[in-house]
Amino acid sequence: MKKLICAAAVGAAMTFSGAVHANDTMDAAYSNTIVVTLADGTALNYLFNADGSYSFTAGDTTGDGTFTLGNGEICLTPTGGDEGCTPLTDGMGVGDSWEGTSAADGSPITVTITAGR
């Protein structure tokens, strides 16, 4: 399950788009929570930090890793896992939601920026 969640995370994590700054969506992410809802209803709650680290929870499952931004993508590397990259949607803020595709299985996901951590 953890491996599936990490894989989904990459496709999900941000259908967001060197430096760990450079985009309005990430500016909003650093002080709030990114909720990725998978097609089966599983919610992954991400906390992204300006230092290039992140953590997530999904029910009783937790994980962390690092991320980089560049070329319109966000690339996540979960601790002990392989890097995966996905396009980064710019210009999003608290309360915004958008649709994406899971890197794990191509299923639809919803990404939402929620206020607070």
N, CA, C and O of each residue as an XYZ file, in Angstrom:
468
protein
N       0.831     -1.197      0.000
C       0.000      0.000      0.000
C       0.867      1.249      0.000
O       0.593      2.203     -0.728
N       1.938      1.242      0.837
C       2.789      2.424      0.903
C       3.431      2.700     -0.448
O       3.540      3.858     -0.852
N       3.863      1.640     -1.165
C       4.479      1.833     -2.475
C       3.467      2.416     -3.456
O       3.808      3.312     -4.229
N       2.236      1.928     -3.438
C       1.196      2.459     -4.308
C       0.939      3.920     -3.985
O       0.805      4.745     -4.888
N       0.870      4.239     -2.709
C       0.617      5.627     -2.317
C       1.763      6.515     -2.772
O       1.527      7.617     -3.266
N       3.002      6.058     -2.616
C       4.135      6.875     -3.067
C       4.096      7.067     -4.568
O       4.370      8.163     -5.056
N       3.761      6.025     -5.310
C       3.678      6.153     -6.761
C       2.539      7.074     -7.152
O       2.684      7.899     -8.054
N       1.417      6.940     -6.484
C       0.289      7.819     -6.762
C       0.669      9.243     -6.420
O       0.250     10.195     -7.078
N       1.459      9.366     -5.393
C       1.865     10.679     -4.932
C       2.586     11.454     -6.010
O       2.366     12.655     -6.168
N       3.423     10.796     -6.735
C       4.174     11.512     -7.750
C       3.235     12.045     -8.807
O       3.357     13.206     -9.196
N       2.307     11.246     -9.283
C       1.378     11.713    -10.299
C       0.386     12.652     -9.710
O      -0.109     13.568    -10.367
N       0.111     12.421     -8.503
C      -0.862     13.205     -7.843
C      -0.255     14.452     -7.289
O      -0.774     15.555     -7.460
N       0.802     14.272     -6.650
C       1.304     15.314     -5.785
C       1.206     16.629     -6.385
O       0.854     17.581     -5.689
N       1.455     16.757     -7.481
C       1.059     18.063     -7.800
C       0.644     18.249     -9.167
O       0.481     19.377     -9.632
N       0.481     17.285     -9.776
C       0.139     17.717    -11.085
C       0.364     19.204    -10.897
O      -0.287     20.020    -11.549
N       1.430     19.623     -9.868
C       1.918     20.970     -9.556
C       2.891     21.405    -10.663
O       2.771     20.417    -11.388
N       3.621     22.061    -11.190
C       4.763     22.405    -12.016
C       5.475     23.401    -11.198
O       6.515     23.912    -11.614
N      17.572     22.064     -9.434
C      17.639     23.334     -9.023
C      17.047     23.913     -7.781
O      17.376     23.523     -6.660
N      15.965     25.066     -8.049
C      15.446     25.855     -6.932
C      14.137     25.273     -6.454
O      13.374     24.694     -7.227
N      13.890     25.436     -5.170
C      12.665     24.915     -4.601
C      11.713     26.077     -4.338
O      11.123     26.166     -3.261
N      11.567     26.929     -5.277
C      10.657     28.063     -5.206
C      10.401     28.443     -6.650
O      11.111     27.951     -7.527
N       9.494     29.232     -6.927
C       9.365     29.733     -8.282
C       7.968     29.624     -8.820
O       7.786     29.673    -10.036
N       6.981     29.481     -7.986
C       5.658     29.340     -8.541
C       4.612     29.591     -7.477
O       4.788     29.221     -6.316
N       3.519     30.224     -7.880
C       2.460     30.604     -6.940
C       1.866     29.406     -6.214
O       1.557     29.489     -5.025
N       1.706     28.300     -6.917
C       1.130     27.108     -6.294
C       2.019     26.633     -5.145
O       1.513     26.289     -4.076
N       3.318     26.610     -5.349
C       4.221     26.173     -4.291
C       4.259     27.193     -3.162
O       4.360     26.808     -1.997
N       4.182     28.481     -3.474
C       4.119     29.486     -2.409
C       2.938     29.187     -1.488
O       3.057     29.289     -0.267
N       1.807     28.821     -2.069
C       0.621     28.475     -1.273
C       0.824     27.158     -0.534
O       0.345     26.996      0.588
N       1.523     26.228     -1.150
C       1.719     24.907     -0.544
C       2.568     24.964      0.719
O       2.322     24.208      1.659
N       3.559     25.842      0.757
C       4.497     25.851      1.871
C       3.858     26.145      3.221
O       4.384     25.715      4.248
N       2.758     26.853      3.251
C       2.137     27.165      4.542
C       0.761     26.512      4.705
O       0.012     26.845      5.623
N       0.445     25.593      3.816
C      -0.865     24.944      3.844
C      -0.725     23.458      3.568
O       0.387     22.931      3.556
N      -1.832     22.785      3.349
C      -1.837     21.347      3.101
C      -2.332     21.081      1.693
O      -3.315     21.675      1.251
N      -1.655     20.192      0.993
C      -2.099     19.740     -0.312
C      -2.800     18.402     -0.100
O      -2.198     17.449      0.395
N      -4.060     18.337     -0.471
C      -4.821     17.093     -0.336
C      -5.006     16.507     -1.729
O      -5.583     17.142     -2.612
N      -4.513     15.295     -1.912
C      -4.666     14.581     -3.173
C      -5.665     13.464     -2.924
O      -5.438     12.592     -2.085
N      -6.767     13.494     -3.652
C      -7.796     12.471     -3.499
C      -7.747     11.537     -4.700
O      -7.938     11.958     -5.841
N      -7.487     10.260     -4.422
C      -7.401      9.247     -5.469
C      -8.798      8.826     -5.919
O      -9.788      9.136     -5.258
N      -8.871      8.130     -7.031
C     -10.162      7.702     -7.592
C     -10.961      6.854     -6.610
O     -12.192      6.881     -6.636
N     -10.275      6.094     -5.736
C     -10.985      5.238     -4.775
C     -11.396      5.993     -3.513
O     -11.941      5.399     -2.582
N     -11.133      7.315     -3.479
C     -11.506      8.127     -2.329
C     -10.416      8.291     -1.291
O     -10.582      9.063     -0.347
N      -9.288      7.574     -1.441
C      -8.170      7.720     -0.512
C      -7.632      9.141     -0.587
O      -7.369      9.657     -1.673
N      -7.468      9.773      0.577
C      -6.920     11.132      0.635
C      -5.496     11.084      1.154
O      -5.228     10.482      2.193
N      -4.577     11.721      0.426
C      -3.192     11.866      0.839
C      -2.996     13.327      1.206
O      -3.285     14.215      0.404
N      -2.513     13.579      2.402
C      -2.297     14.938      2.882
C      -0.804     15.237      2.864
O      -0.030     14.618      3.594
N      -0.406     16.192      2.024
C       0.995     16.555      1.854
C       1.328     17.858      2.534
O       0.538     18.802      2.519
N       2.509     17.906      3.135
C       3.083     19.133      3.669
C       4.411     19.346      2.946
O       5.352     18.573      3.122
N       4.479     20.398      2.135
C       5.697     20.738      1.412
C       6.403     21.869      2.139
O       5.759     22.798      2.627
N       7.726     21.792      2.213
C       8.538     22.786      2.914
C       9.479     23.482      1.935
O       9.953     22.870      0.978
N       9.743     24.754      2.178
C      10.592     25.548      1.287
C      12.025     25.018      1.201
O      12.765     25.394      0.292
N      12.427     24.147      2.139
C      13.778     23.585      2.096
C      13.888     22.388      1.159
O      14.954     21.780      1.059
N      12.792     22.040      0.466
C      12.820     20.930     -0.477
C      12.431     19.594      0.113
O      12.619     18.559     -0.525
N      11.892     19.595      1.317
C      11.429     18.352      1.935
C       9.900     18.315      1.931
O       9.244     19.351      1.823
N       9.348     17.117      2.048
C       7.900     16.973      2.179
C       7.596     15.763      3.045
O       8.438     14.887      3.242
N       6.373     15.735      3.557
C       5.868     14.566      4.263
C       4.419     14.377      3.843
O       3.777     15.302      3.345
N       3.913     13.170      4.051
C       2.505     12.918      3.740
C       1.930     11.897      4.699
O       2.649     11.096      5.296
N       0.619     11.945      4.830
C      -0.135     10.927      5.564
C      -1.301     10.490      4.700
O      -1.869     11.277      3.942
N      -1.641      9.231      4.829
C      -2.811      8.655      4.175
C      -3.333      7.596      5.135
O      -2.853      6.463      5.148
N      -4.317      7.976      5.933
C      -4.780      7.062      6.977
C      -3.649      6.821      7.966
O      -3.107      7.766      8.539
N      -3.292      5.546      8.165
C      -2.212      5.193      9.080
C      -0.844      5.173      8.407
O       0.164      4.933      9.072
N      -0.793      5.420      7.115
C       0.458      5.390      6.369
C       1.074      6.781      6.333
O       0.389      7.769      6.068
N       2.372      6.845      6.601
C       3.091      8.121      6.533
C       4.331      7.940      5.677
O       4.802      6.820      5.476
N       4.851      9.036      5.180
C       6.077      8.989      4.395
C       6.664     10.372      4.272
O       6.039     11.368      4.637
N       7.869     10.421      3.755
C       8.516     11.704      3.537
C       9.518     11.566      2.414
O       9.722     10.480      1.870
N      10.139     12.677      2.075
C      11.127     12.664      1.008
C      11.543     14.071      0.666
O      11.372     15.001      1.454
N      12.091     14.211     -0.523
C      12.529     15.509     -1.011
C      11.904     15.781     -2.366
O      11.439     14.868     -3.050
N      11.900     17.061     -2.744
C      11.378     17.420     -4.064
C      12.222     18.529     -4.662
O      12.891     19.286     -3.960
N      12.166     18.597     -5.986
C      12.805     19.678     -6.722
C      11.805     20.216     -7.735
O      10.866     19.524     -8.130
N      12.020     21.453     -8.146
C      11.189     22.097     -9.162
C      12.068     22.497    -10.327
O      13.201     22.936    -10.132
N      11.559     22.349    -11.532
C      12.297     22.794    -12.703
C      11.606     22.372    -13.978
O      10.936     21.340    -14.023
N      11.771     23.170    -15.013
C      11.204     22.843    -16.322
C       9.708     22.572    -16.277
O       9.207     21.717    -17.007
N       8.987     23.304    -15.414
C       7.539     23.131    -15.338
C       7.091     21.858    -14.655
O       5.942     21.446    -14.813
N       7.977     21.225    -13.896
C       7.649     19.974    -13.215
C       8.022     20.046    -11.744
O       8.844     20.859    -11.320
N       7.386     19.164    -10.984
C       7.822     18.886     -9.626
C       8.270     17.430     -9.620
O       7.581     16.554    -10.144
N       9.417     17.186     -9.029
C       9.962     15.832     -8.949
C      10.065     15.446     -7.480
O      10.743     16.115     -6.701
N       9.395     14.371     -7.111
C       9.414     13.880     -5.740
C      10.275     12.636     -5.652
O      10.218     11.754     -6.509
N      11.080     12.583     -4.589
C      11.869     11.394     -4.305
C      11.530     10.952     -2.894
O      12.043     11.515     -1.927
N      10.657      9.933     -2.764
C      10.328      9.451     -1.426
C      11.542      8.791     -0.791
O      12.345      8.173     -1.490
N      11.686      8.912      0.516
C      12.792      8.281      1.223
C      12.809      6.792      0.882
O      11.818      6.086      1.074
N      13.938      6.334      0.380
C      14.080      4.933      0.009
C      13.465      4.579     -1.325
O      13.417      3.402     -1.682
N      12.993      5.561     -2.072
C      12.332      5.292     -3.344
C      12.990      6.009     -4.502
O      14.019      6.666     -4.342
N      12.389      5.876     -5.660
C      12.898      6.484     -6.874
C      12.188      7.789     -7.170
O      11.017      7.966     -6.835
N      12.908      8.700     -7.799
C      12.335      9.983     -8.191
C      11.279      9.793     -9.272
O      11.422      8.969    -10.176
N      10.221     10.576     -9.152
C       9.190     10.620    -10.182
C       8.786     12.067    -10.386
O       8.692     12.830     -9.425
N       8.547     12.448    -11.623
C       8.223     13.841    -11.940
C       6.854     13.935    -12.599
O       6.389     13.002    -13.255
N       6.230     15.080    -12.408
C       4.918     15.326    -12.990
C       4.788     16.823    -13.267
O       5.433     17.629    -12.596
N       3.968     17.204    -14.239
C       3.786     18.637    -14.511
C       3.252     19.373    -13.282
O       2.524     18.805    -12.468
N       3.622     20.626    -13.168
C       3.218     21.474    -12.056
C       2.217     22.511    -12.546
O       2.507     23.268    -13.473
N       1.047     22.547    -11.933
C       0.035     23.540    -12.277
C       0.331     24.809    -11.498
O       0.384     24.781    -10.268
N       0.523     25.908    -12.186
C       0.878     27.175    -11.548
C      -0.367     28.011    -11.283
O      -1.422     27.787    -11.877
N      -0.226     28.976    -10.382
C      -1.277     29.961    -10.150
C      -2.393     29.515     -9.226
O      -3.445     30.154     -9.190
N      -2.198     28.446     -8.484
C      -3.234     27.960     -7.577
C      -2.991     28.486     -6.166
O      -1.854     28.751     -5.775
N      -4.080     28.634     -5.406
C      -3.984     29.113     -4.035
C      -4.925     28.361     -3.130
O      -5.582     27.411     -3.556
N      -4.993     28.780     -1.881
C      -5.851     28.127     -0.894
C      -7.289     28.091     -1.410
O      -7.826     29.100     -1.868
N      -7.892     26.921     -1.325
C      -9.266     26.720     -1.765
C      -9.384     26.243     -3.200
O     -10.456     25.799     -3.610
N      -8.308     26.323     -3.975
C      -8.349     25.869     -5.366
C      -8.212     24.357     -5.443
O      -7.501     23.735     -4.653
N      -8.914     23.780     -6.419
C      -8.816     22.348     -6.726
C      -8.634     22.189     -8.222
O      -9.101     23.018     -9.003
N      -7.958     21.130     -8.619
C      -7.808     20.831    -10.033
C      -7.663     19.331    -10.218
O      -7.341     18.600     -9.282
N      -7.905     18.891    -11.433
C      -7.855     17.469    -11.763
C      -6.485     17.109    -12.303
O      -5.815     17.931    -12.928
N      -6.077     15.880    -12.059
C      -4.815     15.364    -12.566
C      -4.942     13.883    -12.827
O      -6.043     13.332    -12.816
N      -3.821     13.242    -13.060
C      -3.775     11.813    -13.346
C      -2.734     11.157    -12.450
O      -1.619     11.661    -12.312
N      -3.094     10.042    -11.847
C      -2.176      9.297    -10.992
C      -1.062      8.671    -11.826
O      -1.322      8.024    -12.841
N       0.187      8.871    -11.384
C       1.319      8.231    -12.054
C       1.303      6.726    -11.816
O       1.889      5.970    -12.592
N       0.641      6.287    -10.754
C       0.631      4.864    -10.411
C      -0.177      4.037    -11.394
O       0.246      2.954    -11.798
N      -1.346      4.550    -11.779
C      -2.216      3.722    -12.617
C      -3.008      4.518    -13.655
O      -3.865      3.956    -14.336
N      -2.738      5.800    -13.783
C      -3.428      6.606    -14.786
C      -4.844      7.010    -14.414
O      -5.555      7.607    -15.223
N      -5.257      6.688    -13.192
C      -6.618      7.035    -12.776
C      -6.703      8.521    -12.440
O      -5.690      9.154    -12.140
N      -7.909      9.071    -12.490
C      -8.063     10.495    -12.182
C      -7.873     10.775    -10.695
O      -8.224      9.957     -9.845
N      -7.314     11.942    -10.397
C      -7.140     12.395     -9.029
C      -7.583     13.852     -8.950
O      -7.679     14.548     -9.961
N      -7.847     14.288     -7.738
C      -8.170     15.697     -7.493
C      -7.156     16.241     -6.499
O      -6.877     15.608     -5.481
N      -6.610     17.404     -6.791
C      -5.646     18.064     -5.922
C      -6.285     19.323     -5.378
O      -6.853     20.104     -6.142
N      -6.204     19.539     -4.065
C      -6.809     20.706     -3.420
C      -5.801     21.309     -2.437
O      -5.114     20.590     -1.712
N      -5.730     22.633     -2.429
C      -4.923     23.321     -1.424
C      -5.868     23.739     -0.302
O      -6.780     24.536     -0.521
N      -5.651     23.201      0.906
C      -6.494     23.541      2.042
C      -5.707     24.385      3.038
O      -4.498     24.215      3.193
N      -6.396     25.281      3.700
C      -5.762     26.216      4.623
C      -5.183     25.499      5.839
O      -5.803     24.596      6.400
N      -3.995     25.916      6.230
C      -3.372     25.393      7.442
C      -2.598     24.124      7.235
O      -2.623     23.505      6.172
N      -1.910     23.759      8.291
C      -1.096     22.538      8.254
C      -1.634     21.526      9.200
O      -1.083     20.431      9.311
